Amino acid sequence: MDTPHTPDKPAARIGSGLRKHLRSIRLFKGLPPVNRPAVLRDAMAGVVLASMDIPQLLGYARIAAMPPVTGLYTGLLPAVAFAIFGASPSLVVAADSATATIFAGRLTTLAAPSSAEYVALAGMTALLTAMMLLIARIFRLGFLADFLSRTVLVGFLAGVGVQVGIAMLGDMLAIPFSSRLTTEQAADIASHLSTIHWPVFGLSAIVVTTILSFKRFRPHWPVALAAVIASIGASVIWDFARHGIAVIGPLRVGLPHLRLPPVGWTQALDLLEVAASCFVVVIAQSAATSRAFADRHGDAIDEDADLLGLAAANIAAAMTGAFVVNGSPTQTAMADQAGARSQIAQVTLAVVVVAVLLFLSRWLQYLPQCVLASIVFTIAVSLVNVRELNEIRRESPGEFALAMTTAAVIVVGGVESGILAAIALSLLRHVRHSYRPHTMVLIPNGNGRWEPVPTREGMETAPGLIIYRFGADLFYANERQFADEVRRLIDAAPHPVQRFLIDASAITDLDYSAGRSVNALCQALAARGIAVALARVNPYLRADLMRHGVTSAIGEANIYSTLHEALAGAQRAAASGP
């Protein structure tokens, strides 16, 4: 009789895990409960977003060294793909300057900018980035965003605001830049102030002043849209291009054709490094942006679903001849300023892009570049949250320094460096708190009660008794501080110490190095006739104490679940005498 085929166990586990992931996928999570007022509000916000974003997408295509129309393609199917598979109601996913700069720097060495080969390589980079994002989703790496604190997010957006604002000043003043580095762009502005094109500056000043004024008094009016329409009309009537006011210029447009990038495996392997760089920036910048705006509006966060949405958006970009797309802080701020509260705004953006590609592209060519730059400049200004920075400075100077350092790194080194520095600084700050935790000793307060007081030498809880609290897990980096401070407290105590009680309420873990150190400390104190006990020991720490031999060193009877029990034990020990 034939034996039924039994599937290979590893393959079965992989298949089971894949089915589990597929079952967990929920579509349209970025849409709120649909009602007519909300749909109308977000649809109108999408129209306003399109008025500001479509010209900007053309600018990003220039940064990416791609044909201008491919910038519009990033706001079409990629935007819809994220709206379907993503979770963030605020995040706008399309072309972005950070990723455009990263892959353009590499691809321009492999093919001529804007050529068919270059476009294919850009599409393959987007596809490889999407594959990495899918892998990140499968392994649920969305938790990486947890390492971006609110302080870091405020500094991140401020740095992006300064970086984008300085970049826009070039077009607003008609000063050419010699570099993409923000510091060198600022130097170009300072050294070419005498060459400012005053009509361009005047037009830019009018647009910026008008938008910021209406933002203060009539924040929901579509002033940016009015500025775009009015400037296009003025450009047509007075022929701005003939008077030295640069316009976007003619566009070769048409709807995209769906196909895979025609790139061989050898070339694809060459693109893995640049795709990995894009992946890091996409996952970090998108998480930082979505979290920043989620905090503003109290929205739920699901980074794993956003990873799937970003992967789908980059697959759509690759299939439509576009390039890597990303969660953009400036475009998300545009949508937020326009009043968008769901992905309906981004779907509306895609619909408007289709209309532009089919019917309105001939008018878009007359849009002055300085007007576009001025609109983006006002968005950059809104990213610098001065009020919250002041609140951070008043409440936590150390975290304010962290926020400003993050902003400075972004301005000097770029978004990708800033994000990595932000994560590293957040982790270092956390490690520093664990390395140098707050420690306290319980002492009488004069009212018959004990209260915790920051540790200093010469303190005791009662004659012969010290109750000491260590405010972090014990691990290899702080075990020496723990042991040294215990010895100093005992040596400087006003009366000979007979019992040293450790309040372990903040200690949840004990690693091997700390276990050895605590063992040696307990043995040294026992040799001096000092009994050691631990109070408020949770089950996890109790298991660690037993595994590392601390329980054997001090005795099971000296490990207590509550401080009350530990004090009762100390009283019994004192009553029984030495």
C-alpha positions as CSV (number, residue, x, y, z in Angstrom):
1,M,0.0,0.0,0.0
2,D,1.3,3.4,-0.9
3,T,2.3,5.6,2.0
4,P,0.7,9.1,1.9
5,H,3.2,11.8,1.1
6,T,4.3,13.8,4.2
7,P,5.5,17.3,3.4
8,D,8.9,18.3,4.5
9,K,8.7,19.8,7.9
10,P,10.7,23.0,7.2
11,A,8.8,23.6,4.0
12,A,5.5,23.0,5.9
13,R,6.6,25.5,8.6
14,I,7.5,28.1,5.9
15,G,4.2,27.5,4.1
16,S,2.3,27.8,7.4
17,G,4.0,31.0,8.3
18,L,3.3,32.5,4.8
19,R,-0.4,31.6,5.1
20,K,-0.4,33.2,8.6
21,H,1.0,36.4,7.1
22,L,-1.5,36.4,4.3
23,R,-4.3,36.0,6.7
24,S,-3.1,39.0,8.7
25,I,-3.2,41.3,5.8
26,R,-6.0,43.8,5.9
27,L,-6.6,46.2,3.1
28,F,-7.5,49.9,3.1
29,K,-6.4,50.4,6.8
30,G,-5.5,54.0,6.0
31,L,-9.2,54.8,5.4
32,P,-11.3,55.9,8.3
33,P,-15.0,54.9,8.7
34,V,-16.4,56.4,5.5
35,N,-18.9,59.2,5.7
36,R,-19.8,61.9,3.2
37,P,-18.3,64.9,5.0
38,A,-15.0,63.1,5.6
39,V,-14.8,61.9,2.0
40,L,-15.5,65.4,0.7
41,R,-13.0,66.9,3.0
42,D,-10.2,64.5,2.1
43,A,-11.0,64.6,-1.6
44,M,-10.7,68.4,-1.5
45,A,-7.5,68.1,0.4
46,G,-6.3,65.7,-2.3
47,V,-7.0,68.3,-5.0
48,V,-5.1,70.9,-3.0
49,L,-2.2,68.4,-2.4
50,A,-2.1,67.8,-6.2
51,S,-1.8,71.5,-6.9
52,M,1.3,71.6,-4.8
53,D,2.7,68.1,-5.3
54,I,2.5,67.6,-9.0
55,P,5.1,70.3,-9.8
56,Q,7.2,69.0,-7.0
57,L,7.1,65.5,-8.4
58,L,8.5,66.9,-11.7
59,G,11.3,68.4,-9.6
60,Y,12.1,65.1,-7.9
61,A,12.4,63.5,-11.4
62,R,15.1,66.1,-12.2
63,I,16.9,65.2,-9.0
64,A,16.7,61.5,-10.0
65,A,18.0,62.3,-13.5
66,M,14.9,60.7,-14.9
67,P,12.5,61.9,-17.6
68,P,10.1,64.5,-16.0
69,V,7.0,62.4,-16.7
70,T,8.3,59.6,-14.4
71,G,8.0,62.0,-11.5
72,L,4.2,62.2,-12.2
73,Y,4.1,58.4,-12.5
74,T,5.3,58.1,-8.8
75,G,2.1,59.8,-7.8
76,L,-0.1,57.5,-9.7
77,L,-0.1,53.7,-9.1
78,P,2.4,53.8,-6.3
79,A,0.1,56.2,-4.4
80,V,-2.9,53.9,-4.9
81,A,-0.9,50.8,-4.0
82,F,0.0,52.3,-0.6
83,A,-3.5,53.5,0.0
84,I,-4.7,49.8,-0.5
85,F,-2.0,48.0,1.4
86,G,-0.6,50.6,3.9
87,A,-2.0,51.5,7.3
88,S,-1.0,55.1,7.9
89,P,-3.8,57.6,7.2
90,S,-1.4,60.5,6.9
91,L,1.7,59.2,5.0
92,V,2.0,60.4,1.4
93,V,4.1,58.0,-0.6
94,A,5.7,59.2,-3.9
95,A,9.0,60.4,-5.2
96,D,11.3,61.8,-2.6
97,S,14.5,63.8,-2.7
98,A,16.4,61.5,-0.3
99,T,16.1,58.3,-2.2
100,A,16.3,60.1,-5.6
101,T,19.7,61.5,-4.6
102,I,20.9,58.1,-3.3
103,F,20.2,56.1,-6.5
104,A,21.0,58.9,-8.9
105,G,24.5,59.1,-7.5
106,R,25.1,55.5,-8.4
107,L,23.1,55.0,-11.6
108,T,24.6,58.0,-13.4
109,T,27.9,56.0,-13.4
110,L,26.2,53.1,-15.1
111,A,24.1,54.7,-17.8
112,A,23.3,58.1,-19.4
113,P,20.8,60.1,-17.3
114,S,17.2,59.8,-18.7
115,S,18.2,57.2,-21.2
116,A,16.1,54.0,-21.7
117,E,18.8,52.0,-20.0
118,Y,18.9,54.4,-17.1
119,V,15.2,54.2,-16.7
120,A,15.3,50.4,-16.6
121,L,18.1,50.4,-14.0
122,A,16.0,52.8,-11.8
123,G,13.0,50.5,-12.2
124,M,15.0,47.5,-11.1
125,T,16.4,49.5,-8.1
126,A,12.7,50.1,-7.1
127,L,11.9,46.4,-7.5
128,L,14.9,45.3,-5.4
129,T,14.0,47.8,-2.8
130,A,10.4,46.4,-2.8
131,M,11.7,42.9,-2.3
132,M,13.7,44.0,0.7
133,L,10.7,45.7,2.1
134,L,8.6,42.5,1.7
135,I,11.3,40.6,3.6
136,A,11.2,43.2,6.3
137,R,7.4,42.8,6.5
138,I,7.6,38.9,6.6
139,F,10.0,39.1,9.6
140,R,8.0,42.0,11.2
141,L,10.9,44.5,11.3
142,G,8.5,47.4,11.7
143,F,9.5,47.4,15.4
144,L,12.7,49.2,14.2
145,A,10.6,52.4,14.2
146,D,10.3,52.0,18.0
147,F,13.9,53.2,18.3
148,L,12.8,56.7,17.1
149,S,11.7,58.7,20.1
150,R,9.3,61.6,19.9
151,T,12.2,64.0,20.6
152,V,14.1,62.5,17.6
153,L,11.1,62.9,15.4
154,V,10.7,66.6,16.2
155,G,14.4,67.1,15.4
156,F,14.1,64.9,12.3
157,L,11.3,67.0,10.8
158,A,13.1,70.3,11.8
159,G,16.2,69.1,10.0
160,V,14.3,68.2,6.9
161,G,12.5,71.5,7.0
162,V,15.8,73.5,7.1
163,Q,17.3,71.3,4.4
164,V,14.4,71.6,2.1
165,G,13.9,75.4,2.8
166,I,17.5,76.2,1.9
167,A,17.3,74.0,-1.3
168,M,14.2,76.0,-2.3
169,L,15.9,79.4,-1.8
170,G,18.0,78.7,-5.0
171,D,14.9,78.8,-7.2
172,M,13.3,81.6,-5.2
173,L,16.3,83.9,-5.7
174,A,17.4,82.5,-9.1
175,I,20.8,81.5,-7.7
176,P,22.3,78.3,-9.2
177,F,23.7,75.8,-6.8
178,S,27.0,74.0,-7.3
179,S,26.2,71.1,-4.9
180,R,23.4,69.1,-3.4
181,L,24.9,69.5,0.1
182,T,22.9,71.9,2.2
183,T,25.9,73.6,3.7
184,E,27.4,74.3,0.3
185,Q,24.0,75.6,-1.0
186,A,23.9,78.0,1.9
187,A,27.4,79.1,1.0
188,D,26.3,79.6,-2.7
189,I,23.5,81.8,-1.5
190,A,25.7,83.9,0.7
191,S,28.3,84.4,-2.0
192,H,25.8,85.3,-4.8
193,L,23.4,87.7,-3.1
194,S,24.5,90.4,-5.5
195,T,23.2,88.3,-8.4
196,I,19.6,87.9,-7.1
197,H,17.0,88.2,-9.9
198,W,14.7,90.7,-8.3
199,P,11.5,89.9,-10.3
200,V,11.9,86.3,-9.3
201,F,12.5,87.3,-5.7
202,G,9.5,89.6,-5.7
203,L,7.2,86.9,-7.1
204,S,8.5,84.4,-4.5
205,A,8.1,86.9,-1.7
206,I,4.5,87.5,-2.7
207,V,3.6,83.8,-2.8
208,V,5.3,83.0,0.5
209,T,3.8,86.0,2.3
210,T,0.3,85.2,0.9
211,I,0.4,81.5,1.9
212,L,1.8,82.1,5.4
213,S,-0.7,84.9,6.0
214,F,-3.7,82.8,5.0
215,K,-2.3,79.8,6.9
216,R,-2.6,81.9,10.0
217,F,-6.0,83.4,9.5
218,R,-7.7,81.1,7.0
219,P,-5.8,77.8,7.3
220,H,-8.2,75.7,5.3
221,W,-8.4,77.9,2.2
222,P,-6.7,76.4,-0.9
223,V,-4.3,79.4,-1.3
224,A,-1.5,77.3,-2.8
225,L,-3.8,76.1,-5.6
226,A,-4.9,79.7,-6.2
227,A,-1.2,80.6,-6.4
228,V,-0.5,77.9,-9.0
229,I,-3.4,78.9,-11.2
230,A,-2.7,82.6,-10.9
231,S,1.0,82.2,-11.7
232,I,0.3,80.0,-14.7
233,G,-2.2,82.6,-16.0
234,A,0.3,85.5,-15.5
235,S,3.1,83.5,-17.1
236,V,1.0,82.9,-20.2
237,I,-0.1,86.5,-20.4
238,W,3.2,88.2,-19.8
239,D,5.5,85.5,-21.1
240,F,7.6,85.1,-17.9
241,A,10.2,82.9,-19.7
242,R,11.2,85.9,-22.0
243,H,11.7,88.1,-18.9
244,G,14.1,85.7,-17.2
245,I,11.6,84.0,-14.9
246,A,12.2,80.3,-15.4
247,V,9.2,78.0,-16.0
248,I,9.0,74.2,-15.9
249,G,8.9,73.9,-19.7
250,P,7.3,71.4,-22.2
251,L,6.5,67.9,-20.9
252,R,6.4,64.7,-22.9
253,V,3.6,62.9,-21.2
254,G,1.3,59.9,-21.5
255,L,0.0,57.1,-19.3
256,P,2.5,54.5,-18.2
257,H,2.8,51.0,-19.6
258,L,2.9,48.1,-17.2
259,R,6.0,45.9,-17.6
260,L,9.0,44.6,-15.6
261,P,12.3,46.5,-16.0
262,P,14.3,44.9,-18.8
263,V,17.4,44.3,-16.7
264,G,19.6,41.2,-16.6
265,W,20.6,39.4,-13.4
266,T,24.2,40.6,-13.6
267,Q,23.1,44.2,-13.7
268,A,20.5,43.5,-10.9
269,L,23.3,42.2,-8.7
270,D,25.2,45.4,-9.2
271,L,22.2,47.4,-7.9
272,L,21.8,45.5,-4.7
273,E,24.0,47.9,-2.7
274,V,22.2,51.0,-3.8
275,A,18.8,49.3,-3.3
276,A,19.9,48.4,0.2
277,S,20.7,52.1,0.9
278,C,17.3,53.1,-0.4
279,F,15.7,50.4,1.7
280,V,17.3,51.8,4.9
281,V,16.1,55.3,4.1
282,V,12.6,54.2,3.1
283,I,12.0,52.2,6.2
284,A,13.4,54.8,8.6
285,Q,12.2,58.0,7.0
286,S,8.7,56.6,6.3
287,A,8.4,55.3,9.9
288,A,9.7,58.6,11.3
289,T,7.2,60.6,9.2
290,S,4.2,58.5,9.8
291,R,4.9,58.4,13.6
292,A,5.4,62.2,13.7
293,F,2.0,62.9,12.1
294,A,0.3,60.0,14.0
295,D,1.4,61.7,17.2
296,R,-0.2,65.0,16.0
297,H,-3.6,63.4,15.4
298,G,-3.6,60.5,17.8
299,D,-3.8,57.9,15.0
300,A,-3.0,54.2,15.4
301,I,0.3,53.0,14.1
302,D,1.0,49.7,12.3
303,E,4.6,49.8,10.9
304,D,4.4,46.2,9.5
305,A,1.3,47.1,7.4
306,D,3.1,50.2,6.2
307,L,6.1,48.1,5.2
308,L,3.7,46.0,3.0
309,G,2.2,49.2,1.6
310,L,5.7,50.6,0.8
311,A,6.7,47.4,-0.9
312,A,3.5,47.4,-3.0
313,A,4.2,51.1,-3.9
314,N,7.7,50.3,-5.1
315,I,6.6,47.3,-7.1
316,A,4.0,49.6,-8.8
317,A,6.8,52.2,-9.5
318,A,9.0,49.5,-11.0
319,M,6.1,48.2,-13.2
320,T,5.3,51.7,-14.5
321,G,8.7,52.9,-15.5
322,A,9.2,55.1,-12.4
323,F,11.7,55.0,-9.6
324,V,12.0,54.4,-5.9
325,V,9.2,55.9,-3.9
326,N,9.2,56.8,-0.2
327,G,7.2,58.2,2.6
328,S,7.9,61.9,2.1
329,P,7.8,64.3,5.1
330,T,7.3,67.4,2.9
331,Q,4.4,65.9,0.9
332,T,2.9,64.5,4.1
333,A,3.0,67.9,5.6
334,M,1.4,69.3,2.4
335,A,-1.5,66.9,2.8
336,D,-1.8,67.6,6.5
337,Q,-1.8,71.4,5.9
338,A,-4.5,70.8,3.2
339,G,-6.7,69.1,5.9
340,A,-6.2,65.5,4.8
341,R,-7.0,62.8,7.4
342,S,-7.0,59.6,5.3
343,Q,-5.6,58.0,2.2
344,I,-8.6,59.3,0.3
345,A,-6.5,62.4,-0.3
346,Q,-3.7,60.3,-1.9
347,V,-6.2,58.4,-4.1
348,T,-7.5,61.8,-5.2
349,L,-4.0,62.9,-6.0
350,A,-3.6,59.9,-8.3
351,V,-6.9,60.8,-10.1
352,V,-5.7,64.4,-10.6
353,V,-2.4,63.0,-11.9
354,V,-4.3,61.0,-14.5
355,A,-6.2,64.2,-15.5
356,V,-3.0,66.1,-15.8
357,L,-1.4,63.4,-17.9
358,L,-4.3,63.3,-20.3
359,F,-5.6,66.9,-20.5
360,L,-3.6,69.6,-18.6
361,S,0.1,69.0,-19.2
362,R,0.3,71.8,-21.8
363,W,-0.6,74.4,-19.1
364,L,1.7,73.0,-16.5
365,Q,4.7,73.9,-18.6
366,Y,4.1,77.6,-17.8
367,L,4.3,77.3,-14.1
368,P,7.2,79.4,-12.8
369,Q,9.8,77.4,-10.9
370,C,10.1,80.1,-8.2
371,V,6.3,79.7,-7.4
372,L,6.8,76.0,-7.0
373,A,9.8,76.5,-4.8
374,S,7.9,79.1,-2.7
375,I,5.1,76.7,-2.0
376,V,7.5,74.0,-0.9
377,F,9.4,76.6,1.2
378,T,6.2,77.3,3.2
379,I,5.8,73.6,3.8
380,A,9.4,73.4,5.0
381,V,8.8,76.2,7.4
382,S,5.8,74.3,8.9
383,L,8.1,71.2,9.6
384,V,10.1,73.2,12.1
385,N,7.9,73.0,15.2
386,V,9.4,75.9,17.2
387,R,6.8,75.6,20.0
388,E,7.4,71.9,20.6
389,L,11.2,72.5,20.5
390,N,10.8,75.1,23.2
391,E,8.8,72.7,25.3
392,I,11.4,70.1,25.0
393,R,14.1,72.6,25.9
394,R,12.3,73.7,29.0
395,E,11.3,70.2,30.2
396,S,14.4,68.2,29.2
397,P,17.6,70.1,28.0
398,G,19.3,66.7,27.3
399,E,16.6,65.6,24.9
400,F,16.6,69.1,23.3
401,A,20.3,68.6,22.6
402,L,19.4,65.2,21.0
403,A,16.7,66.8,18.8
404,M,19.0,69.6,17.7
405,T,21.8,67.2,17.0
406,T,19.5,65.1,14.8
407,A,18.5,68.2,12.9
408,A,22.1,69.3,12.5
409,V,23.2,65.9,11.2
410,I,20.4,66.0,8.6
411,V,21.3,69.5,7.5
412,V,25.0,68.7,7.2
413,G,25.1,65.1,6.2
414,G,21.7,64.4,4.5
415,V,18.5,62.6,5.5
416,E,20.0,59.1,5.4
417,S,22.8,60.1,7.7
418,G,20.4,62.0,10.0
419,I,18.1,59.0,10.3
420,L,20.9,56.6,11.2
421,A,22.3,59.1,13.6
422,A,18.9,59.6,15.2
423,I,18.5,55.9,15.9
424,A,22.0,55.6,17.2
425,L,21.6,58.7,19.5
426,S,18.3,57.4,20.8
427,L,19.9,54.0,21.6
428,L,23.0,55.7,23.2
429,R,20.8,57.9,25.4
430,H,18.8,54.8,26.5
431,V,22.0,52.8,27.2
432,R,23.4,55.8,29.1
433,H,20.4,55.8,31.4
434,S,20.8,52.1,31.9
435,Y,24.6,52.5,32.4
436,R,24.2,55.3,34.9
437,P,20.7,54.7,36.5
438,H,19.2,56.6,39.3
439,T,20.0,55.0,42.7
440,M,18.3,55.8,46.0
441,V,18.4,54.9,49.7
442,L,15.4,54.8,51.9
443,I,15.8,57.1,54.9
444,P,13.5,58.4,57.7
445,N,11.8,61.7,56.8
446,G,11.0,62.9,60.3
447,N,7.3,61.8,60.2
448,G,7.9,58.2,61.1
449,R,8.1,57.1,57.4
450,W,10.9,56.3,55.1
451,E,11.3,58.0,51.7
452,P,13.7,57.4,48.8
453,V,16.5,59.9,48.5
454,P,19.2,60.1,45.8
455,T,22.2,58.1,47.0
456,R,25.2,59.7,48.7
457,E,27.8,58.4,51.1
458,G,27.0,58.5,54.8
459,M,23.3,57.6,54.4
460,E,21.6,54.7,56.2
461,T,18.0,53.7,56.7
462,A,18.4,52.7,60.3
463,P,21.3,51.9,62.5
464,G,22.8,48.7,61.0
465,L,20.3,48.7,58.1
466,I,20.6,50.2,54.5
467,I,17.8,49.8,52.0
468,Y,19.2,50.5,48.5
469,R,17.3,50.9,45.2
470,F,19.1,50.4,41.9
471,G,17.0,51.9,39.0
472,A,17.8,49.6,36.1
473,D,18.5,46.1,35.0
474,L,21.9,44.7,36.1
475,F,24.1,43.9,33.2
476,Y,27.8,43.9,32.2
477,A,28.0,47.7,31.7
478,N,26.7,48.8,35.1
479,E,27.5,45.9,37.4
480,R,30.8,47.5,38.5
481,Q,28.9,50.8,39.4
482,F,26.4,48.7,41.4
483,A,29.1,46.8,43.4
484,D,31.3,49.9,44.0
485,E,28.4,52.0,45.2
486,V,27.2,49.3,47.6
487,R,30.7,49.1,49.1
488,R,31.0,52.9,49.5
489,L,27.6,53.1,51.2
490,I,28.6,50.3,53.7
491,D,32.1,51.8,54.3
492,A,30.7,55.3,55.0
493,A,27.6,54.3,57.0
494,P,27.4,56.1,60.4
495,H,26.8,52.7,62.2
496,P,28.3,49.3,61.4
497,V,26.0,47.7,58.8
498,Q,24.5,44.4,59.7
499,R,22.0,44.0,56.9
500,F,22.0,45.4,53.4
501,L,18.6,45.2,51.7
502,I,18.3,45.7,47.9
503,D,15.0,47.0,46.5
504,A,15.0,45.1,43.2
505,S,11.7,46.5,41.9
506,A,13.5,48.0,38.8
507,I,15.7,45.0,38.2
508,T,14.1,42.6,35.8
509,D,17.1,40.9,34.3
510,L,20.6,39.8,35.4
511,D,23.2,38.7,32.9
512,Y,26.2,36.5,33.3
513,S,28.7,39.2,34.1
514,A,26.4,40.9,36.6
515,G,25.7,37.5,38.2
516,R,29.4,36.9,38.8
517,S,29.8,40.4,40.2
518,V,26.8,40.1,42.6
519,N,28.1,36.7,43.7
520,A,31.5,38.1,44.5
521,L,30.0,41.1,46.3
522,C,27.7,38.9,48.5
523,Q,30.6,36.6,49.4
524,A,32.7,39.6,50.4
525,L,30.0,41.1,52.5
526,A,29.3,37.8,54.2
527,A,32.9,37.6,55.2
528,R,32.4,40.9,56.9
529,G,29.3,39.6,58.7
530,I,26.9,41.6,56.6
531,A,23.7,39.8,55.5
532,V,22.4,40.7,52.0
533,A,18.7,40.4,51.1
534,L,16.6,41.3,48.0
535,A,13.1,42.6,48.1
536,R,10.4,43.0,45.4
537,V,12.0,40.2,43.3
538,N,9.8,39.3,40.3
539,P,9.7,35.8,38.9
540,Y,12.0,36.5,36.0
541,L,14.7,38.0,38.3
542,R,14.2,35.1,40.7
543,A,15.0,32.6,37.9
544,D,18.1,34.6,37.0
545,L,19.3,34.7,40.6
546,M,18.9,31.0,40.8
547,R,20.6,30.3,37.5
548,H,23.6,32.4,38.3
549,G,24.1,31.1,41.8
550,V,23.1,34.2,43.7
551,T,20.3,32.4,45.5
552,S,22.8,29.9,46.8
553,A,25.1,32.6,47.9
554,I,22.6,34.6,50.0
555,G,20.1,31.9,50.8
556,E,16.6,31.4,49.5
557,A,15.2,32.8,52.8
558,N,16.7,36.2,51.9
559,I,14.8,36.7,48.7
560,Y,11.4,38.3,49.1
561,S,8.5,39.2,46.8
562,T,7.6,42.4,48.7
563,L,9.5,45.0,50.7
564,H,7.2,44.4,53.7
565,E,8.2,40.8,53.9
566,A,11.9,41.8,53.6
567,L,11.6,44.3,56.5
568,A,9.8,41.7,58.7
569,G,12.7,39.3,58.0
570,A,15.2,42.0,58.9
571,Q,13.3,42.6,62.2
572,R,13.4,38.9,63.0
573,A,17.1,38.7,62.2
574,A,17.8,41.7,64.5
575,A,15.6,40.2,67.3
576,S,17.5,36.9,67.2
577,G,20.8,38.7,67.6
578,P,24.2,38.0,65.9
